[in-house]
Amino acid sequence: MRIGEKSKIVLSTLGWCALAGYLVFAVRMCRGEEKGTVLTSTRISITDRDEIPIVDEEEVRLWLRQYEGLKDSTLLSATNTAELREYIESKPFVKRARVYTDLEGRLTVEITQRQPVARFSLRSGHDFYVSDDMRILPVTLGGAVPVPLVTGNFPLPFDKGFTGKIEPGTEENGNFHRQNYLYFSKLINFVRLIGSSAFWDAQIVQVNVEGDNAATASGRWKEPQIELIPRVGRHIIIFGELEDVQEKLDKLMLFYTKVLDYEGWETYRTINLRFKDQVVCTRR
């Protein structure tokens, strides 16, 4: 190896060593400053507040006041941001949280909320939201989320007041039934399918589900019947069981464009989609 090449290697090694030494010094300096820094302010950011008006800044500040590990006089070095993040993420509507501090003594909390896909308000007294990750969320005093409303009465795989994630394993509890869970999952997928279409999302405002609770209690499963309530038109859409779902929606769309656009949207009282390859209607 030539002398010039050796010199370049030595200089490069010295440069990297100097950089590493500076970084160690800088980290120690920051830690030294952090030890004496008191939390002075809190910045809260809710990234999807405009789309999901549930969690607001005032509520997050209430959580922080209630959190035992955080006091007004807490030193920056004593703030466990990982534990605080876990505490905030334990709240039902919080999907993700990011918590960090800076050397000016400011605590920053950034929150992403869970996305509700439906609200259930049943005659049994169950009243809750379901999120896109299959969590049961409570109805809060905050703003309402514009999602389809599910009404009626049918057996659910959880008790009234339950919140949290439902999974197939929950039927091991005596209050949970596997068949009810499977149907509930199928119903949520149907509501999500409606929400994925701009037209159906705007047109279908309510899904009414009527099931036989007595049959389920006796161990006999009978699939509930579905009715859809549209935004435009005074008719009720009799959907029946959640089978051949896309075919039924396609039939309804064809009936809308080929019949109602000409005969008028107030002509029929019911539109029945339960029969294969046909639509059966009753006039007003």
C-alpha positions as CSV (number, residue, x, y, z in Angstrom):
1,M,0.0,0.0,0.0
2,R,1.3,3.4,-0.9
3,I,2.0,6.1,1.7
4,G,-0.7,8.4,0.2
5,E,-3.3,5.7,0.6
6,K,-2.3,5.0,4.2
7,S,-2.6,8.7,5.0
8,K,-6.1,8.8,3.6
9,I,-7.1,5.8,5.7
10,V,-5.7,7.4,8.8
11,L,-7.3,10.7,8.2
12,S,-10.7,9.0,7.5
13,T,-10.4,7.0,10.7
14,L,-9.6,10.1,12.7
15,G,-12.5,11.9,11.2
16,W,-15.0,9.2,12.1
17,C,-13.6,9.1,15.6
18,A,-13.9,12.8,16.0
19,L,-17.5,12.7,14.8
20,A,-18.3,9.8,17.2
21,G,-16.8,11.8,20.0
22,Y,-18.8,14.9,19.2
23,L,-22.0,12.9,19.1
24,V,-21.3,11.4,22.5
25,F,-20.5,14.8,23.9
26,A,-23.7,16.3,22.4
27,V,-25.9,13.5,23.8
28,R,-24.4,14.0,27.3
29,M,-24.9,17.8,27.0
30,C,-28.5,17.3,26.0
31,R,-29.1,14.9,28.9
32,G,-27.5,17.3,31.3
33,E,-29.8,20.1,30.1
34,E,-32.8,17.7,30.2
35,K,-32.2,16.8,33.8
36,G,-32.9,20.3,35.0
37,T,-35.7,21.1,32.5
38,V,-39.2,21.3,33.8
39,L,-42.2,20.6,31.6
40,T,-43.5,24.0,30.7
41,S,-46.3,23.4,28.1
42,T,-48.2,20.7,26.2
43,R,-48.9,20.6,22.5
44,I,-51.8,18.3,21.4
45,S,-52.4,17.3,17.7
46,I,-55.3,15.1,16.6
47,T,-54.5,14.3,13.0
48,D,-58.0,13.3,11.9
49,R,-60.2,15.5,14.1
50,D,-62.0,17.0,11.0
51,E,-63.1,13.5,9.8
52,I,-63.8,11.9,13.2
53,P,-65.1,14.5,15.7
54,I,-64.8,12.3,18.8
55,V,-61.6,13.0,20.7
56,D,-60.8,16.7,21.2
57,E,-58.0,18.6,22.8
58,E,-59.9,19.3,26.0
59,E,-60.4,15.6,26.6
60,V,-56.7,14.8,26.0
61,R,-55.7,17.4,28.5
62,L,-58.1,15.8,31.0
63,W,-56.4,12.5,30.4
64,L,-53.0,14.1,31.1
65,R,-54.3,15.7,34.3
66,Q,-55.5,12.3,35.5
67,Y,-52.3,10.5,34.6
68,E,-50.4,9.8,37.8
69,G,-47.0,9.9,36.2
70,L,-47.3,13.4,35.0
71,K,-47.5,16.5,37.2
72,D,-47.2,20.2,36.4
73,S,-43.7,20.3,38.1
74,T,-42.4,17.1,36.5
75,L,-38.9,17.3,35.3
76,L,-38.3,16.4,31.6
77,S,-35.9,13.6,32.7
78,A,-38.7,12.0,34.9
79,T,-41.3,11.8,32.1
80,N,-41.7,8.3,30.8
81,T,-43.0,9.0,27.4
82,A,-43.3,5.3,26.5
83,E,-45.6,4.6,29.5
84,L,-47.6,7.8,28.8
85,R,-48.1,6.7,25.1
86,E,-49.4,3.3,26.3
87,Y,-51.8,5.1,28.7
88,I,-53.2,7.2,25.9
89,E,-53.5,4.3,23.5
90,S,-55.6,2.5,26.1
91,K,-58.4,4.9,25.5
92,P,-61.1,3.3,23.3
93,F,-61.0,5.8,20.3
94,V,-57.2,6.2,20.2
95,K,-55.7,4.0,17.5
96,R,-52.1,5.3,17.7
97,A,-50.3,7.9,19.8
98,R,-46.9,9.5,19.5
99,V,-45.5,11.2,22.6
100,Y,-42.2,13.1,22.9
101,T,-40.5,16.0,24.7
102,D,-38.0,18.7,23.6
103,L,-35.4,20.7,25.4
104,E,-37.7,23.7,25.7
105,G,-39.8,21.7,28.2
106,R,-42.6,21.1,25.8
107,L,-44.6,17.8,25.8
108,T,-46.1,16.9,22.4
109,V,-48.9,14.3,22.0
110,E,-50.0,13.3,18.5
111,I,-53.1,11.1,18.2
112,T,-54.7,9.1,15.4
113,Q,-58.3,8.0,16.1
114,R,-60.0,4.7,15.3
115,Q,-62.3,5.0,12.3
116,P,-65.9,3.9,13.1
117,V,-67.7,2.1,10.2
118,A,-71.1,1.8,11.8
119,R,-73.2,2.7,14.8
120,F,-75.5,0.1,16.4
121,S,-78.6,1.3,18.3
122,L,-80.7,-1.8,19.0
123,R,-84.0,-2.4,20.9
124,S,-82.0,-4.6,23.3
125,G,-80.3,-1.4,24.6
126,H,-77.0,-2.0,22.9
127,D,-75.6,1.3,21.7
128,F,-72.1,1.4,20.3
129,Y,-69.8,2.1,17.4
130,V,-67.7,-0.5,15.5
131,S,-64.3,0.5,14.2
132,D,-62.6,-0.6,11.1
133,D,-60.3,-2.9,13.2
134,M,-63.4,-4.7,14.7
135,R,-63.4,-2.9,18.1
136,I,-66.5,-2.1,20.0
137,L,-66.4,1.6,20.9
138,P,-68.7,3.5,23.3
139,V,-71.0,6.2,22.2
140,T,-69.5,9.4,23.7
141,L,-70.8,12.8,24.4
142,G,-68.6,14.2,21.6
143,G,-69.7,14.8,18.0
144,A,-71.5,12.1,16.1
145,V,-69.7,10.3,13.3
146,P,-71.6,10.1,10.0
147,V,-71.7,6.3,9.5
148,P,-74.6,3.9,8.7
149,L,-77.0,3.2,11.5
150,V,-77.8,-0.4,12.4
151,T,-81.1,-0.9,14.2
152,G,-83.4,-3.8,15.0
153,N,-82.8,-6.7,17.4
154,F,-80.6,-9.8,16.9
155,P,-78.2,-11.8,19.1
156,L,-74.7,-10.3,19.6
157,P,-71.5,-12.1,20.6
158,F,-71.0,-9.8,23.7
159,D,-72.9,-8.3,26.6
160,K,-74.3,-4.8,26.8
161,G,-71.7,-2.3,27.8
162,F,-68.8,-4.4,26.4
163,T,-66.0,-2.4,24.8
164,G,-62.8,-3.6,23.1
165,K,-61.7,-6.0,20.4
166,I,-63.9,-9.0,19.7
167,E,-62.2,-12.1,18.3
168,P,-63.2,-15.6,17.5
169,G,-61.8,-16.8,20.8
170,T,-64.3,-14.8,22.9
171,E,-67.0,-17.3,22.4
172,E,-65.3,-19.4,25.1
173,N,-67.0,-17.0,27.6
174,G,-70.5,-18.2,28.4
175,N,-71.9,-14.9,27.1
176,F,-70.3,-15.3,23.7
177,H,-71.5,-17.5,20.9
178,R,-69.4,-18.4,17.9
179,Q,-72.3,-18.3,15.4
180,N,-73.3,-14.8,16.6
181,Y,-69.7,-13.7,16.2
182,L,-69.5,-15.1,12.6
183,Y,-72.7,-13.3,11.7
184,F,-71.7,-10.1,13.3
185,S,-68.4,-10.2,11.3
186,K,-70.4,-10.8,8.1
187,L,-72.7,-7.9,8.9
188,I,-69.8,-5.5,9.5
189,N,-68.3,-6.6,6.2
190,F,-71.6,-5.8,4.5
191,V,-71.7,-2.4,6.0
192,R,-68.1,-1.8,5.0
193,L,-69.0,-2.9,1.4
194,I,-71.8,-0.3,1.4
195,G,-69.4,2.4,2.7
196,S,-66.8,1.6,0.0
197,S,-69.2,2.7,-2.8
198,A,-69.8,6.4,-3.2
199,F,-73.4,5.8,-4.4
200,W,-74.5,3.2,-1.7
201,D,-72.7,5.1,1.0
202,A,-74.8,8.2,0.1
203,Q,-78.0,6.3,-0.5
204,I,-78.2,3.8,2.4
205,V,-78.6,5.5,5.7
206,Q,-80.0,2.7,7.9
207,V,-79.6,-1.1,8.1
208,N,-82.4,-2.8,10.1
209,V,-81.6,-6.3,11.2
210,E,-84.3,-8.6,12.7
211,G,-83.2,-11.9,14.2
212,D,-84.7,-14.7,16.3
213,N,-83.2,-14.4,19.8
214,A,-85.3,-17.2,21.1
215,A,-84.1,-19.7,18.5
216,T,-80.5,-18.7,19.2
217,A,-81.0,-19.1,23.0
218,S,-82.3,-22.6,22.4
219,G,-79.3,-23.6,20.3
220,R,-80.9,-23.3,16.9
221,W,-79.3,-20.7,14.5
222,K,-81.6,-18.8,12.2
223,E,-80.0,-16.1,10.1
224,P,-81.5,-12.6,10.7
225,Q,-83.3,-10.7,7.9
226,I,-82.0,-7.4,6.6
227,E,-84.0,-4.3,5.5
228,L,-82.3,-1.2,4.1
229,I,-83.6,2.3,4.5
230,P,-82.6,4.7,1.6
231,R,-82.0,8.4,1.7
232,V,-83.8,9.1,-1.5
233,G,-87.3,7.5,-2.0
234,R,-90.0,6.4,0.5
235,H,-89.5,2.7,-0.1
236,I,-88.0,0.0,2.1
237,I,-85.5,-2.4,0.5
238,I,-86.1,-6.0,1.7
239,F,-82.6,-7.5,1.4
240,G,-83.2,-10.8,3.2
241,E,-80.2,-12.9,4.3
242,L,-76.6,-11.7,3.7
243,E,-76.1,-14.1,0.8
244,D,-75.3,-13.1,-2.8
245,V,-74.8,-9.6,-1.5
246,Q,-73.1,-8.1,-4.6
247,E,-75.7,-9.7,-6.9
248,K,-78.6,-8.1,-4.9
249,L,-76.9,-4.7,-4.9
250,D,-76.4,-5.0,-8.7
251,K,-80.1,-5.9,-9.1
252,L,-81.1,-2.9,-7.0
253,M,-78.9,-0.6,-9.0
254,L,-80.4,-1.8,-12.3
255,F,-83.9,-1.4,-10.9
256,Y,-83.0,2.2,-9.8
257,T,-81.7,3.2,-13.3
258,K,-84.1,1.3,-15.5
259,V,-87.4,1.6,-13.5
260,L,-87.4,4.3,-10.8
261,D,-85.7,6.9,-13.0
262,Y,-88.8,6.6,-15.2
263,E,-91.6,5.7,-12.9
264,G,-90.6,7.9,-10.1
265,W,-88.8,7.3,-6.7
266,E,-92.1,7.6,-4.8
267,T,-93.9,4.9,-6.8
268,Y,-93.2,1.8,-4.7
269,R,-93.6,1.0,-1.0
270,T,-91.2,-2.0,-0.9
271,I,-88.5,-3.4,-3.2
272,N,-87.8,-7.1,-2.5
273,L,-84.5,-8.5,-3.5
274,R,-84.7,-11.9,-1.9
275,F,-85.7,-13.8,-5.1
276,K,-83.2,-15.1,-7.6
277,D,-82.9,-13.0,-10.8
278,Q,-85.9,-10.8,-10.1
279,V,-87.1,-7.8,-8.1
280,V,-90.6,-8.0,-6.5
281,C,-92.2,-4.6,-5.6
282,T,-95.4,-3.4,-4.0
283,R,-96.9,-0.1,-5.1
284,R,-98.2,2.6,-2.8
